[in-house]
Amino acid sequence: MNSIPCGACFHAVAFVLATLYVSPCVAEEAAASASSAESQVKGLIDSGRYQAAFQAMEKEKAFDSTGLPPRLLRAQALLGIGKYKDVSSVLTENDGPQALGLLAQSAEAEGELDRALQLMTRAVDEKRKSLTSTETVEGASALAESLTTLGEIALRAGQLDLAKTQFQQAVSLVNRAHAKLHELGIPHDEADPRMFATGATAGLARIFTAKGENPRAERTWRGVAGRSDDPVALVGLASHVLARNDAKTAKRHLDRALRLTEGKPNHRRTRALILADRGDTAEALSLAQAAFADGPNLYASDTLAWVLHKQGKHDEARQYINQALASGTRDPLILCHAGLIAHAQGEKALAKDRLTQVLQNNPAFDPLFALEARRVLDQLR
């Protein structure tokens, strides 16, 4: 409620009417304050500081609003701190494509893969309807991002054909928009990330690898290596070549990924896992602990568990991997980590159960870890 100007004297009715009006000056100040608060929170989320973002929203009145932008930010923060069930109390399925995407993330984290795929399919459809054109770089890039997310969920769920379709559509959209710039003679920056569908192309490479189509996988991965600075894609490429015993090439790609992730809080998980597998567990542990403190979600829990496991601290690792599993996740890499940690503890039955589950649901989820899971299962038989 707005304060009454000093010295003014109103009857009851006049007072009520006055409170319904906000002067343009006050409205502009309130809007500017809300915009500033949202920008601050968005910056925290983008840097992986989810706890700080959530705490800032709890203190800031601008986030008491029922408007969509504050609720989207709150949902992102909730995902970041691992409060997956609370996301549906903040967003509804009628809040648009971004909300549907966040709800899909929440459903996947809780192991509801069919629902996650359903929600993300709707997000793609609504994103397509919301765009004026998908022939522009902006429109193609926006829709390709949603298609890629759907493809990644399908890939983790072991639905390779569905994932392949989404990735192909994303690549086609981006390539057509890029080609149109050349046709029309429009100047553009070839290094612009929107000129190449990195995530979708890497997704196709993973699928070709999973299907045993090695020549296609090699060609596709070479395209990723030549055009992308995405460290996650580079790790995928390194895993592909390492599974084929090319340690020298794998090291080159991982070295590049480490250079790209240095000092980047939003890439702490990727960097920590690379370092842990290389034996540099001191820095890996520092990164994993910082990421967990900033956002104790299932991925941060898994990362910390894996680093502790690589340090030989299997009991501590078990505590954190159990936190990751508590959400109900069926993420194949996390389940594989859980199985390998159980094996290191001598929990043979548990290790066998978890590794068998992973390979039954998604036999080619990762070129390296799928091999390791099979190797351990062979030992346990």
C-alpha positions in Angstrom: 0.0 0.0 0.0 1.3 3.5 -0.9 1.9 6.1 1.7 -0.4 9.1 1.9 1.3 12.4 1.0 2.2 14.4 4.1 -0.4 16.9 5.1 -3.2 15.4 3.0 -6.5 14.7 4.7 -8.8 12.1 3.0 -12.2 10.7 3.8 -12.3 7.0 3.9 -13.5 6.6 0.3 -10.9 9.0 -1.0 -8.2 7.1 0.8 -9.2 3.7 -0.8 -9.3 5.3 -4.2 -5.9 6.9 -3.6 -4.3 3.5 -2.8 -5.4 2.1 -6.2 -3.3 4.6 -8.0 0.5 4.4 -8.2 2.2 7.5 -9.6 4.3 6.9 -12.8 7.4 7.9 -10.9 6.9 5.3 -8.1 5.9 2.7 -10.7 9.1 3.3 -12.7 11.2 3.0 -9.6 9.5 -0.2 -8.5 9.9 -1.7 -12.0 13.6 -0.7 -12.1 14.1 -2.2 -8.7 12.5 -5.5 -9.8 14.5 -5.6 -13.0 17.7 -5.0 -11.1 16.8 -7.8 -8.6 16.0 -10.2 -11.4 19.2 -9.4 -13.2 21.2 -10.1 -10.0 19.5 -13.4 -9.4 19.9 -14.5 -13.0 23.6 -13.8 -12.7 23.9 -15.9 -9.6 22.0 -18.8 -11.3 24.1 -18.5 -14.5 27.2 -18.9 -12.4 25.9 -21.9 -10.5 25.3 -20.1 -7.2 21.8 -21.5 -6.6 21.8 -21.2 -2.9 22.7 -17.5 -3.0 20.1 -16.9 -5.7 17.4 -18.6 -3.6 18.4 -16.6 -0.5 18.3 -13.4 -2.5 14.8 -14.1 -3.7 13.6 -14.9 -0.2 14.8 -11.4 0.9 13.7 -9.4 -2.1 10.1 -8.2 -2.2 10.2 -8.2 -6.1 10.0 -11.9 -5.9 6.8 -11.9 -4.0 5.1 -11.2 -7.4 3.0 -13.9 -9.1 4.4 -12.7 -12.4 6.0 -15.3 -14.7 9.6 -14.0 -14.8 10.1 -14.2 -11.0 8.5 -17.6 -10.9 10.8 -18.9 -13.6 13.9 -17.7 -11.7 12.6 -19.3 -8.5 12.0 -22.6 -10.3 15.6 -22.5 -11.7 17.0 -21.9 -8.2 14.9 -24.7 -6.8 16.2 -27.1 -9.4 19.7 -25.9 -8.6 19.4 -26.7 -4.8 17.7 -30.0 -5.5 14.2 -29.2 -4.4 12.6 -30.9 -7.3 9.2 -31.4 -5.9 8.8 -27.7 -5.1 9.1 -26.7 -8.8 5.5 -27.8 -9.6 4.3 -25.5 -6.8 5.9 -22.5 -8.5 5.1 -23.3 -12.2 2.1 -24.8 -14.0 2.0 -26.5 -17.4 0.2 -23.5 -18.8 3.1 -21.1 -18.1 4.7 -21.5 -21.5 7.6 -23.3 -23.1 10.3 -22.3 -20.6 8.2 -23.4 -17.7 7.4 -26.7 -19.4 11.2 -27.2 -19.9 11.9 -26.6 -16.2 9.0 -29.0 -15.2 10.6 -31.6 -17.5 13.9 -31.2 -15.8 12.2 -31.7 -12.4 10.4 -34.8 -13.7 13.6 -36.3 -15.0 15.4 -35.7 -11.8 12.7 -37.6 -10.0 13.0 -40.5 -12.4 9.7 -39.8 -14.2 11.2 -40.2 -17.7 7.9 -40.6 -19.6 6.5 -37.5 -18.0 9.7 -35.6 -18.6 9.6 -36.6 -22.3 5.9 -35.6 -22.5 6.5 -32.2 -20.9 9.6 -31.4 -23.1 7.7 -32.4 -26.2 5.0 -29.9 -25.3 7.7 -27.3 -24.6 9.1 -27.9 -28.2 5.6 -27.5 -29.7 4.8 -24.3 -27.7 8.3 -22.9 -28.5 7.6 -23.5 -32.3 4.2 -21.8 -32.1 5.7 -18.8 -30.2 8.3 -18.0 -32.9 7.5 -15.7 -35.8 9.9 -17.6 -38.0 12.4 -20.5 -37.7 14.2 -19.3 -40.8 16.1 -16.6 -39.0 19.2 -17.4 -36.9 17.4 -16.3 -33.7 14.3 -18.4 -34.4 16.2 -21.5 -35.6 18.6 -21.3 -32.6 15.7 -21.0 -30.1 13.8 -24.0 -31.4 17.0 -26.0 -31.9 17.8 -25.5 -28.2 14.5 -27.0 -27.2 14.8 -29.9 -29.6 18.3 -30.6 -28.3 17.0 -30.7 -24.7 14.3 -33.1 -25.7 16.9 -35.2 -27.5 19.2 -35.3 -24.5 16.4 -36.5 -22.2 15.5 -39.2 -24.7 19.1 -40.2 -25.0 19.5 -40.6 -21.2 16.3 -42.6 -21.2 17.8 -45.0 -23.8 15.3 -44.0 -26.5 17.9 -43.6 -29.3 15.6 -43.2 -32.3 13.5 -40.5 -30.6 16.7 -38.7 -29.6 18.1 -39.0 -33.1 15.0 -37.4 -34.7 15.2 -34.4 -32.3 18.9 -33.9 -32.9 18.5 -34.1 -36.7 15.7 -31.5 -36.7 17.9 -29.2 -34.6 20.9 -29.5 -36.9 18.7 -29.0 -40.0 17.1 -25.8 -38.6 20.5 -24.3 -37.7 22.1 -25.3 -41.0 19.2 -23.8 -43.1 19.3 -20.5 -41.2 23.0 -20.3 -41.6 22.8 -21.1 -45.3 20.2 -18.5 -45.8 22.6 -15.8 -44.5 25.0 -16.8 -47.3 22.3 -16.9 -49.9 21.2 -13.4 -49.0 24.7 -12.1 -48.6 24.1 -11.0 -45.0 27.4 -10.4 -43.1 27.8 -12.6 -40.1 30.3 -14.0 -37.7 31.1 -17.7 -38.5 32.3 -18.1 -34.9 28.9 -17.2 -33.6 27.8 -20.3 -31.6 24.4 -20.0 -33.3 25.9 -21.0 -36.6 26.6 -24.5 -35.4 24.3 -26.8 -33.5 26.9 -28.1 -31.1 24.7 -30.0 -28.6 22.6 -31.6 -31.3 25.6 -32.6 -33.4 27.4 -34.1 -30.4 24.1 -35.9 -29.6 24.1 -37.5 -33.1 27.7 -38.5 -32.6 26.8 -40.3 -29.4 24.0 -42.1 -31.1 26.1 -43.2 -34.0 28.6 -44.5 -31.5 25.9 -46.3 -29.5 24.6 -47.9 -32.7 28.1 -49.0 -33.7 28.1 -46.7 -36.7 31.8 -45.8 -36.1 32.6 -44.1 -39.4 29.6 -41.8 -39.1 30.5 -41.2 -35.4 34.1 -40.3 -36.4 33.0 -37.8 -39.0 30.4 -36.2 -36.8 32.8 -35.9 -33.8 35.4 -34.3 -36.1 32.8 -31.6 -37.0 32.3 -31.0 -33.3 36.0 -30.7 -32.6 36.5 -28.3 -35.4 33.6 -26.0 -34.6 32.9 -26.2 -30.9 34.2 -24.7 -27.7 31.7 -26.6 -25.6 33.7 -28.5 -22.9 30.9 -31.0 -22.4 31.0 -31.9 -26.1 34.7 -32.2 -25.9 34.5 -34.6 -23.0 32.1 -36.7 -25.1 34.6 -36.7 -28.0 37.4 -37.6 -25.7 35.4 -40.6 -24.3 34.7 -41.7 -27.8 38.4 -41.8 -28.9 39.6 -43.1 -25.5 37.2 -46.1 -25.8 39.1 -46.9 -29.0 42.4 -46.8 -27.2 43.5 -43.4 -28.6 44.8 -41.9 -25.4 46.9 -39.2 -27.0 44.0 -37.7 -29.0 41.7 -38.0 -25.9 44.2 -36.1 -23.8 44.4 -33.3 -26.4 40.6 -32.8 -26.2 40.5 -33.0 -22.4 43.3 -30.5 -22.1 41.3 -28.2 -24.3 38.2 -28.7 -22.1 40.2 -27.9 -19.0 41.4 -24.6 -20.6 37.8 -23.7 -21.4 36.5 -24.5 -17.9 39.2 -22.8 -15.9 37.6 -20.2 -13.6 34.1 -21.0 -14.9 31.8 -21.8 -12.0 29.1 -23.1 -14.3 31.5 -25.8 -15.6 32.8 -27.0 -12.2 31.2 -30.4 -12.6 32.8 -31.0 -15.9 36.2 -29.8 -14.7 36.0 -31.8 -11.5 35.2 -35.1 -13.2 38.0 -34.6 -15.7 40.5 -33.9 -13.0 39.3 -36.7 -10.8 39.7 -39.3 -13.6 43.2 -37.9 -14.2 44.2 -38.3 -10.6 44.3 -34.6 -9.7 41.8 -35.2 -6.9 42.8 -32.2 -4.8 41.5 -29.5 -7.2 38.7 -31.8 -8.2 37.6 -32.1 -4.5 37.8 -28.3 -4.0 35.6 -27.8 -7.1 33.1 -30.5 -6.2 32.7 -29.2 -2.6 32.2 -25.6 -3.8 29.6 -26.7 -6.4 27.8 -28.8 -3.7 27.8 -25.8 -1.3 26.4 -23.6 -4.0 23.7 -26.0 -5.1 23.3 -29.4 -3.5 21.4 -31.0 -6.4 21.7 -34.5 -7.6 24.5 -33.7 -10.1 26.6 -31.9 -7.5 26.1 -34.8 -5.1 27.1 -37.3 -7.8 30.2 -35.3 -8.7 31.4 -35.0 -5.1 30.7 -38.8 -4.6 32.8 -39.7 -7.6 35.7 -37.4 -6.6 35.7 -39.0 -3.1 35.6 -42.4 -4.6 38.6 -41.6 -6.8 40.4 -40.6 -3.6 39.6 -44.0 -2.1 37.1 -42.5 0.4 34.4 -44.9 -0.5 32.3 -44.6 2.6 32.0 -40.8 2.2 31.3 -41.3 -1.5 28.5 -43.7 -0.6 26.8 -41.0 1.5 26.8 -38.5 -1.3 25.8 -40.9 -4.1 22.9 -41.9 -1.9 21.8 -38.3 -1.7 21.9 -38.2 -5.5 19.8 -41.3 -5.8 17.3 -40.1 -3.2 15.5 -38.0 -5.8 14.6 -41.1 -7.7 16.9 -40.3 -10.7 17.5 -42.8 -13.4 20.4 -41.0 -14.9 22.6 -43.8 -16.3 25.9 -42.2 -15.4 24.8 -41.5 -11.8 23.5 -45.1 -11.5 26.8 -46.4 -12.9 28.8 -44.3 -10.5 26.6 -45.7 -7.7 27.3 -49.3 -8.9 31.0 -48.8 -9.1 31.2 -47.2 -5.6 29.2 -50.1 -4.2 31.7 -52.5 -5.9 34.6 -50.6 -4.3 32.9 -51.1 -0.9 32.6 -54.8 -1.5 28.8 -54.6 -1.8 28.7 -57.1 -4.6 24.9 -57.7 -4.8 24.2 -54.0 -4.8 26.8 -53.3 -7.4 25.5 -56.0 -9.6 21.9 -54.8 -9.3 22.7 -51.2 -10.2 25.1 -51.9 -13.0 22.7 -54.5 -14.5 19.9 -51.9 -14.3 21.9 -49.3 -16.2 22.9 -51.6 -19.0 19.4 -53.0 -19.4 17.9 -49.6 -19.7 20.6 -47.9 -21.7 23.3 -50.3 -22.9 25.4 -47.7 -24.7 24.9 -44.7 -22.4 28.6 -43.8 -22.4 31.4 -45.4 -24.4 33.8 -45.6 -21.4 31.5 -46.3 -18.5 29.4 -48.8 -20.3 32.7 -50.8 -20.9 33.6 -50.4 -17.2 30.2 -51.5 -16.1 30.4 -54.7 -18.2 33.9 -55.4 -17.0 32.8 -55.2 -13.3 29.7 -57.3 -14.0 31.9 -60.0 -15.6 34.0 -60.0 -12.3 30.9 -60.4 -10.2 29.5 -63.4 -12.2 
